[in-house]
């Protein structure tokens, strides 16, 4: 049966007994830059909106840059991905990354070996970590501001000893690869409205609800605003020291399968 107010207290008691947040999860993060000899381009603002479902997370980000120099700067931008304790990292690289710079399409590519059979390090129940990236070369015009948009999707992570929890993460390490300081990071998780099975024995018995039933934990522990339909994290002057943002929750419908 679906979760109700009557059993909410029992669920909240179970939350305190759950395992650490990132049990098995694929995360993305702030775009990073690679430029030999130093990068003069400033990342001024970064916002992310993610539609958080019980099985998938769809990301859309917007990043504002400024090139304060009198010369055009060619930078290799990387969209970082990391698989933490997963069985097969290839799922995070199979879906394409859509991108535009100032409204013009940017083609992001992957390293072919990342999807080769030999790159799969785990077998059966053996889980492992893996880092990779999608990358593209772009030009930031002299004395100009630019807007980069990105879209992609990842599976929702699993957490807890019985994997009853779900988790999503977003890294901020990319901030350290740009000049200056970012003015603001805004990270929004919109909870998806989904259909759930009320009774596993009766596939026709269904109900509607948001993907998040109850929040379990956040990282960092402070700075989040969590409501019925979304969660929001904002920080001014963020740096890579912020680490990885994590939002871990009990999904709606987990009793119904």
C-alpha positions as CSV (number, residue, x, y, z in Angstrom):
1,X,0.0,0.0,0.0
2,X,1.2,3.6,-0.5
3,X,2.8,5.4,2.5
4,X,0.4,7.4,4.6
5,X,0.6,9.9,7.5
6,X,-0.1,7.0,9.9
7,X,3.1,5.2,9.1
8,X,5.2,8.3,8.6
9,X,6.6,8.2,12.1
10,X,7.8,4.6,11.6
11,X,9.5,5.6,8.4
12,X,11.2,8.5,10.0
13,X,12.5,6.2,12.8
14,X,14.0,4.0,10.1
15,X,15.8,6.9,8.5
16,X,18.2,7.2,11.4
17,X,19.3,3.6,10.9
18,X,20.1,4.0,7.2
19,X,23.6,3.5,5.7
20,X,25.7,6.4,4.4
21,X,24.3,8.4,1.5
22,X,26.4,7.5,-1.6
23,X,26.1,3.7,-1.7
24,X,25.9,3.3,-5.5
25,X,25.5,6.5,-7.5
26,X,26.6,8.2,-10.7
27,X,27.3,11.9,-10.3
28,X,28.0,14.8,-12.6
29,X,29.2,18.3,-11.7
30,X,30.3,21.8,-12.5
31,X,32.0,21.9,-16.0
32,X,35.8,22.1,-15.7
33,X,38.4,23.6,-18.0
34,X,41.6,22.4,-19.4
35,X,44.1,24.9,-20.8
36,X,47.9,24.6,-20.6
37,X,49.6,27.6,-19.0
38,X,46.6,28.8,-17.1
39,X,43.0,29.8,-17.8
40,X,42.0,33.5,-17.7
41,X,38.2,32.8,-18.2
42,X,36.0,33.5,-15.2
43,X,33.1,31.3,-14.3
44,X,30.6,33.9,-13.0
45,X,27.4,32.0,-12.3
46,X,26.2,28.3,-12.3
47,X,22.7,27.1,-12.0
48,X,21.4,23.5,-12.2
49,X,17.8,22.2,-12.4
50,X,17.3,18.5,-12.1
51,X,14.1,16.6,-12.5
52,X,14.4,13.9,-9.8
53,X,12.6,10.7,-10.5
54,X,12.7,7.4,-8.6
55,X,14.7,5.8,-11.5
56,X,16.3,8.7,-13.5
57,X,17.5,12.3,-13.0
58,X,17.4,14.7,-15.9
59,X,19.8,17.7,-15.6
60,X,19.7,21.1,-17.3
61,X,22.5,23.6,-16.3
62,X,23.3,27.2,-17.3
63,X,26.8,28.6,-16.8
64,X,27.8,32.2,-17.4
65,X,31.5,32.9,-18.3
66,X,33.5,36.1,-18.9
67,X,36.7,36.5,-20.8
68,X,38.3,39.7,-19.5
69,X,41.3,39.5,-21.8
70,X,41.9,41.2,-25.1
71,X,42.4,37.9,-26.9
72,X,40.1,35.0,-27.8
73,X,40.7,32.0,-25.5
74,X,40.3,28.4,-26.7
75,X,39.4,26.1,-23.8
76,X,38.6,22.4,-23.6
77,X,35.5,22.1,-21.5
78,X,34.9,18.9,-19.7
79,X,31.6,17.6,-18.2
80,X,32.8,15.4,-15.4
81,X,31.1,12.1,-14.5
82,X,32.0,9.8,-11.6
83,X,30.6,6.4,-10.8
84,X,30.8,5.5,-7.1
85,X,30.5,1.9,-6.2
86,X,28.6,0.9,-9.3
87,X,28.5,-2.4,-11.2
88,X,29.0,-0.8,-14.7
89,X,29.9,2.8,-15.2
90,X,29.0,2.8,-18.9
91,X,25.4,3.8,-18.2
92,X,26.5,7.3,-17.3
93,X,28.3,7.7,-20.7
94,X,25.8,6.1,-23.1
95,X,23.4,9.0,-23.0
96,X,24.5,12.1,-25.0
97,X,25.3,15.5,-23.5
98,X,23.4,18.3,-25.2
99,X,25.2,21.6,-25.2
100,X,25.1,25.2,-26.6
101,X,27.4,28.1,-26.2
102,X,25.6,31.4,-26.8
103,X,22.8,29.4,-28.6
104,X,25.2,27.6,-31.0
105,X,25.3,23.8,-30.6
106,X,28.5,22.4,-29.0
107,X,29.3,18.7,-29.7
108,X,30.6,16.9,-26.7
109,X,32.5,13.7,-27.2
110,X,33.6,10.8,-25.0
111,X,36.8,8.8,-24.9
112,X,36.0,5.6,-26.9
113,X,37.8,3.4,-24.4
114,X,35.4,4.5,-21.7
115,X,32.7,2.3,-23.3
116,X,34.9,-0.6,-24.2
117,X,34.3,-4.0,-22.6
118,X,37.9,-3.9,-21.2
119,X,37.0,-0.8,-19.2
120,X,34.4,-2.6,-17.1
121,X,36.3,-3.4,-13.9
122,X,33.6,-5.0,-11.9
123,X,31.9,-8.4,-12.3
124,X,28.8,-9.8,-10.6
125,X,28.5,-8.2,-7.2
126,X,31.9,-6.5,-7.3
127,X,31.4,-2.7,-7.4
128,X,34.0,-0.1,-8.2
129,X,34.6,3.6,-8.7
130,X,35.2,5.1,-12.2
131,X,35.8,8.7,-13.4
132,X,35.3,9.9,-17.0
133,X,34.2,13.1,-18.9
134,X,32.6,14.4,-22.0
135,X,34.6,17.1,-23.6
136,X,34.5,19.8,-26.3
137,X,36.7,22.6,-27.5
138,X,35.1,26.1,-27.4
139,X,36.3,29.6,-28.0
140,X,35.6,32.5,-25.6
141,X,35.7,35.8,-27.5
142,X,37.8,38.6,-26.1
143,X,36.2,41.0,-23.6
144,X,32.9,39.1,-23.8
145,X,30.5,37.1,-21.7
146,X,29.2,33.7,-22.8
147,X,26.4,31.3,-21.7
148,X,26.9,27.5,-21.8
149,X,23.8,25.3,-21.4
150,X,24.0,21.5,-20.9
151,X,21.4,18.8,-20.8
152,X,21.9,15.1,-19.9
153,X,20.4,12.3,-17.8
154,X,21.7,9.8,-15.2
155,X,20.1,6.9,-13.3
156,X,19.1,7.8,-9.7
157,X,21.5,6.4,-7.2
158,X,20.7,3.7,-4.6
159,X,21.6,3.9,-1.0
160,X,21.1,2.1,2.3
161,X,21.9,-1.5,3.2
162,X,18.7,-2.7,1.6
163,X,18.9,0.0,-1.2
164,X,15.5,1.3,-0.1
165,X,16.9,4.8,-0.2
166,X,17.7,6.9,-3.3
167,X,20.4,9.5,-3.7
168,X,21.7,12.0,-6.2
169,X,25.0,13.9,-6.2
170,X,26.6,16.9,-7.9
171,X,30.3,17.8,-7.7
172,X,31.7,21.3,-7.4
173,X,35.4,20.5,-8.1
174,X,35.2,22.2,-11.5
175,X,35.1,25.6,-9.9
176,X,38.9,25.4,-9.2
177,X,39.7,25.2,-13.0
178,X,38.4,28.7,-13.8
179,X,39.9,32.1,-13.0
180,X,38.4,34.4,-10.3
181,X,35.5,33.4,-8.1
182,X,32.0,32.2,-9.0
183,X,29.4,34.7,-7.8
184,X,26.6,32.1,-7.2
185,X,25.7,28.4,-7.3
186,X,22.0,27.5,-7.5
187,X,21.0,23.9,-7.4
188,X,17.4,22.9,-7.7
189,X,15.9,19.4,-7.5
190,X,12.3,19.3,-8.8
191,X,10.5,16.1,-7.6
192,X,8.9,14.3,-10.5
193,X,5.2,13.4,-10.4
194,X,5.0,9.7,-11.1
195,X,2.6,6.7,-11.1
196,X,3.1,4.0,-8.5
197,X,1.7,0.5,-8.0
198,X,-0.3,0.4,-4.8
199,X,-0.4,-3.4,-4.6
200,X,2.3,-5.6,-6.3
201,X,-0.3,-8.3,-6.7
202,X,-2.6,-6.0,-8.7
203,X,-0.9,-4.1,-11.5
204,X,-4.1,-2.1,-12.1
205,X,-4.1,-0.6,-8.7
206,X,-2.1,2.6,-9.0
207,X,-1.8,6.1,-7.5
208,X,0.0,9.4,-8.3
209,X,2.7,11.0,-6.1
210,X,5.9,12.9,-6.1
211,X,9.2,10.9,-6.4
212,X,10.3,12.0,-2.9
213,X,8.3,10.8,0.1
214,X,10.7,11.8,2.8
215,X,14.2,13.4,2.9
216,X,16.8,11.3,4.6
217,X,19.9,13.5,4.6
218,X,21.8,16.3,2.7
219,X,25.4,17.1,2.2
220,X,26.4,19.7,3.2
221,X,24.0,19.4,6.1
222,X,23.0,23.1,6.1
223,X,21.9,25.5,3.4
224,X,19.2,23.3,1.9
225,X,15.5,24.3,1.6
226,X,13.3,21.3,1.2
227,X,9.6,21.3,0.4
228,X,6.9,19.0,-0.9
229,X,7.7,19.5,-4.6
230,X,11.4,20.4,-4.6
231,X,14.7,20.9,-2.8
232,X,17.0,23.9,-3.3
233,X,20.6,24.7,-2.4
234,X,22.2,28.0,-3.0
235,X,25.6,29.4,-2.1
236,X,27.3,32.7,-2.9
237,X,31.0,32.7,-3.7
238,X,31.2,28.9,-3.8
239,X,34.5,27.1,-4.2
240,X,35.6,23.5,-5.0
241,X,36.0,23.1,-1.2
242,X,32.3,22.7,-1.1
243,X,32.9,19.2,-2.4
244,X,29.9,17.1,-3.7
245,X,26.3,18.0,-2.9
246,X,24.2,15.0,-2.0
247,X,20.5,14.7,-1.5
248,X,19.3,11.3,-0.2
249,X,15.7,10.3,0.3
250,X,13.1,7.6,0.6
251,X,11.2,7.4,-2.7
252,X,7.4,7.4,-2.9
253,X,6.0,4.0,-3.8
254,X,8.9,1.9,-2.6
255,X,6.6,-0.5,-0.9
256,X,4.7,-1.0,-4.1
257,X,7.7,-2.0,-6.1
